[in-house]
């Protein structure tokens, strides 16, 4: 069995390229179905697969009888509408141990833009649930992810990996504070009502802004979030006409196309008499057209722009990182050991199954023989004695035969093995003396 991972993230690919491979949760099931069908046609049947897609990364995890990294890359490139060569230049591909290590590091927040941030673990769990609901999660990938969650839990409980981290939302507040002297005097619009917007709204609400508004495609969901912050809710369709009312706009939706265009922002600036606007686009793909950044009175930041803000307190985290990496190493070794045990060539699981099957065959034969003897009226005690003797002879026959084979050195090695297998209680007693 092989495990492999293919992905691109904030370290390897620019924002616009990542946007081509962003999948909303409701897209995961059909996308996984397409991936598995594509790999079956390339002679890789019964592929397990899961897709992790966030604002900073898209990763595909697979398991199968043999690795299919190139076929997976070709499929992903076709899905995103780019050439395999372009995707390959920005992607990373990992197999077995390195793939497991990567999954464990991602779950632990060691591969995040914000070192140690906890949000990625929840996103990873969502990805696993989506794969399970789609029927794409098998035993091997389930083990990989469950072990990654266990490693992440140990990292967070045993180290201070997240103690000095700054979240994306907190970074946005910090940048806004550099533009506006008093955040208590600004009007803020949040576009979307998902987890990232909720987190951002929580951080900004702590600074007591003049007003908070939520624009969302679904009013009901927007109202639930707005009620938490005594805010106003508005329809997404009304956004272009009301954009000029807000000093700060934080957007993060699952839209595949920008929802705030250059023209709408230009009109808003004209109505504001060119008072500055602070805008943060946390979405991948983008919610705000990139050309907006060129406007003189707009301060637009994307998730990639926030990278320099969140990279703080690095020196304080080095000891925690080293400790976390050690926990990851142990997790990888344990997972590979589990993989080896299941390997049909190297593992012990197939041998255990064969031994159990052989023992069942012997047992069935001796029981059938005993029943025949009982049916013809033989003494019960004699039948039980014969049954037990027959079983022990069958079980010991192979060992006895091996003890008489080979030269003296081979017989000595065989005798040692047989003693450890069949005379364990005696060996234990001798160890206690």
N, C-alpha and C positions, 0 to 999 in steps of 0.2 A: 504494500500500500504506500502511496506517495501523497504528500501534502505540498501544495504550492500556493504562493500568493503573488499577485500582480497589482501594482498600484502606482498612483502619482499623488504627491502632496505639496504643501506650501514650500517645501525645500527644493523640489525637483521640477515643478511646473508653474508657469505664470497663471494668474487668476482666470483669464479668458479661456485658456486651454482647459483648466480644471472645470470650468463651467460647462463645457461640452460633455462632461462625463458625470454630471451631478444627477442623482436619481432621488426623487421624493419617495417616501415610504410606500405610497400606494402604487409606485412604479416597480417596486422591487420584485414582486411575484411574477409578473409577465416577463420582466427582464431576465430573471433567473431561469424561467422556462425556455426563453430563447437561447441563453447561454448553454444550457444542458443539451438542448436539441442540436445546437451547432457542434458541440464536442462529440456527441454520439455519432454524427456523420463522419467524424474523423477517427473512428474506431476507438473511442474512449467511452465505453458504455458505463452506466451506473455512476455517473459523476456526482459527488456531493458539492454543493456550492453555496456561498453566502456573499452578500455585497454590503460593504460599509461605505456610506456616502455622507460626508459632512461638508461644512464650508471650507475645510482645510485639506480634505483628502477624499479620494475614491479608491477603494481597495476591493479586490476580488480574492476570496479564499476558496480553494478547491481541494478535493481529495479524490483519488481514484487509484486503480490498479497500477497505472503508470503516469508520469507527469505529462502535462500537455500545455506547457507554458507558451510556446509559440502559437498554438491554435487559440489559446485564450487571448493572447495579445492581438492576433488578427481579428478576432471577433469584437474585442473592445474598440479597436481602431475603427472598424466598420460602423459600430454603433454610434461612435462620436463623430463620424464623418471626416476622419483624418487618415493619412497614410500610416501604415504600420511603422515605417521608418521614423516619422515624426513622433509618434507615440513612444517608440522605443527610446528615443533620445531624451525623453522626459520621465520615463517610467522606471520602476525597479521591479525585478522579478526574483523571487526567493523560493527555495525548496527545502522541505523537511526541517532540519534543525534551525537554519536561518529564518524560515517562514514562521516557525513556532516562536522563536525569539522576538521577531518583529511583532507578532500578535500580542505577546505578553507585554512588550514595551509600550505598544499603543494603548492597551487597556490600563496600564499603570500611569499613563500621562507622561511617559519619558520621551515620546516622539511628538508631543504636541507643541504648537507655537507658544502656548503658555505652559511652561514646564510644571507638571503635577496637577494640571486642571482636572477636576472631577467629571466634567460634562461628557467627555469622550466615553467613559465607562457606560453611562446610560445609553449613549448612541450605539455603542457596540451591542449592548443587550437588546436594543430595539432591532438591530440588524439580524441578530440570531433568531429572535421571535419571528421576524418576517420570513426568514429562510425556512424555519420550522413550519410556519403556516403554509408556505408554498410547497411543502413536501420535498425540499431540496437539502435538508440537513440530515446527515447520516451519523453513524456511531463515531467515526473518526473526527469529523469537524466538531461534533458536539463535545467530544472530549477536549479538543483543542481549545474551544471557547470557554468551557466550564473551568478548565485549568487556568486559562488567562484571567478569568474573573477571580479565582482564588488567589493567584499571584498578585493581582491588583489590590485585593483586600489586604493582603499581608504587607504590601508596600506602603499602603496608606496608614495602616495601623502601627507599623514598626519603624517608619522613617518620618522625617519632616519634609518630605518631597514637595508638599503643597503649601508649606508654612509661609513662604516668601513669594508665592506666585501672585500675579496680577491678572485678573480675568479680562476678557475682551471688553466686557461691559464697563468695568472699572477704568480701563484704558480710555474708553470713549468719554467717560466723565472727566478724566484728567485732561484730555485734549480740549473739551468744551470749556473747562475752567481756565485754560490758557487764552481762549478767545474772548470770553465774557468775564467781566470783573465780578459779577454777582449772578450765579446761576438761579438765585431766587427771583430774578426779574425776567426770566425768559419763558417763552411758550414753546413746549416740546410736542412734536408729533411722532408717534410710533406707528410704523406701517407694518402690519402683520400682527399675529397674536400667538405665535409659537413660543417655544421654550427660550430661545435666544432673546426675543423681544421682551418676554416676561422678566428675564434676568436683567436686561438693560433698564427696563422701566423701574425695577426695584432699586437699582443703583442711583438712577437720576432722582427718583422720588425722595430718597434720603437727603437730597440737597434742597428740598422744598421749592421746586420751580413754580412760576406764576400759574401755569396751567399745564395739564397733560391731556392729550387727545390720542385716541386709538383709531386708526383707519384699517379696516379689514374687509375682506370680500364677504365674509359671513358676519352679519351684525350680531347674532346671538353670542358667538365666541368673543367678538370684540367687546361686547357689553360686560361679559363676565370679567374680562381683564381690566376694563376701565373702572368697574365698580371697586376693585381692590385699591385703586389710587385716587378715588373720587374724581375720576376723569370723564371726559366726553368721548362718545363713540361716533364715528362718521363712516359713511359708505366710501369704499375705495373709488367709486366712480366720481365722487365729489372732490377728490384730492386736487386735481389740476386747478379748480376754481378757488380753492381755499389755501393753497400752498403758501401764499404770501403772508398768511397770518402767523406763521411759525418761524421762530428764530433757529430752532434745531430740529432736524429730521433724522430719525434712526429707522432704517428699513431692513427687514429680513423676512422675505416671503419665499414661497416655493415656486414662484412664477418662472417660466422658462424664457421669458422676454422681459426687458426693462419696463417698469411701470411708471417711472418718473423720467420724462424725456427732457432734452435740452430746451425745447421751446417752452414747456411748462415752467421750467426754472427761470428762463429769461423773462417771461411775463410776470412771474412772482417777484423778481428783483426790481422790475420797473415799478410795480405797485408799492414795493417797500422803499422806494426812492434809494435803492442800492445800499440799504442797511445790510450788513453781512449775514449770511446764512451758514450755519454749521450742519454738515450732512455726513452721516456714517452709513455706508452700504455694507451690511454684514452678510448679504446673500451671495450664493454661488449657484447658478449664474447671477450676474449683476441685476439689481433692482433699479439702479440709477445709471443712465447712459454715461459712459466714461468721458464724453466730451464736456460734461458739466464741470469737470475739474478745471477746465481752462478758463472759466468765467472769473473775472477779477474779484467779485464780492462773495464767492462761494468757497468754503473750506471743506472739501470732500475727502473722506478717508474710506479706504476699503479694508478688508480683513488683512491684506498684505501690508498696507500702510501702518497698521497697528503693531506690526512685529517689533519695531524698534522700541515702542513704548513698554511692551510687556517683558522685554528682556532685561529685567532688573534683579538686583540682589543675587547675581550669579555666584559670587564667591561663597555666599552663605549656603548655597544649595549643593556644592560639590560633594561634601561628605554624604549627604542624603542620597545623591545620585549614585555614588559608588555602592552604598548599602543596597539601594534598590536594584542595581544591576546584578549584584550577587544573588538576590532573591530570584531574579529572572533566570539567571544561570541554573540555579537548582531546579526551577520549574521546567526549563527546557530539557534538562537531563532526565527528569522523571517522565516527561511526555515521550521522549525518544525511547526510553526503556519500555514504556507501555506499547509503543509502536512495534518495537522489536519482538515483544511477546506475541503480537498478533500476526507477525510476518509469516506467511506460509512456508518460507524457506528457512529463515533464521530463528523463528519464534518457537516458544514452548507450547502455545495454545493448541496448534494442530496435533502435537504429540500427545498432549493430555487427552484430547478427544479420541485419538486412536487407542490409547490405553484403556479409557473407559469403555469404548466399543468392544475391545477384545475381552475385557472382564465381563461385560454383559453377555457376550456370546458363550463364554465358559459357564457362567452362572445358569443361563437358560438351558444349556445342554445337561448339566448336572441335575437341575430341577426336573427336567423331562424324564431323565433316567430314574430318579427317585420316585416319581409318581407311578411309573410303570411297576416298580418293585412293590410299592404300597398297594397298587391295584390287584396284584396277584397274591397279596396276603402276607408278604414278608414282615418280619419284626420291625417295628418303628425305630427302635434304638439302633438296630443294625443298619437300617436305611440311612438314618441321620449320620451315623459314623462313616458310611460309604460316601455320602454326599460331601461331608467336610474333607475327607481324605482326597476325593477326586478334585475338589477345588484347589486345595493346597498343592497337590502334585502338578496341576496345570500351571499354577502361578510360579512354582519353583523350578519347573522343567528348564526354562530358558537359562536361568541363572546357573543351574547345576551343569548344563551343557557347556556354558562359557567358561566355567571354572576348570574344565579339562582341556581347553584349547590353548594353542600357542606355546611359546617358550616360558621359562620360569619367570622372566620379568613381566610378561603379559599376564600370566596367571596371578602374580602378586598384585598387579594393578587391578585386575578383575575382582580378586578377593577383597581388596580394600573398598571398592565400589559396592559390592554386594553386602559387605558388612555394614556400610553406612546406610544402605537402603533398607535392609531386612532386620538388622540388629541394632536399631536406634536406641531402644530402651537399655540394652546392655552397655552400649557406648556411653550413654548419659550417666549410667551408674558408675562406670569406671572414672568418668571425669570428676565425679563428686568425691572420689576417694583421695 
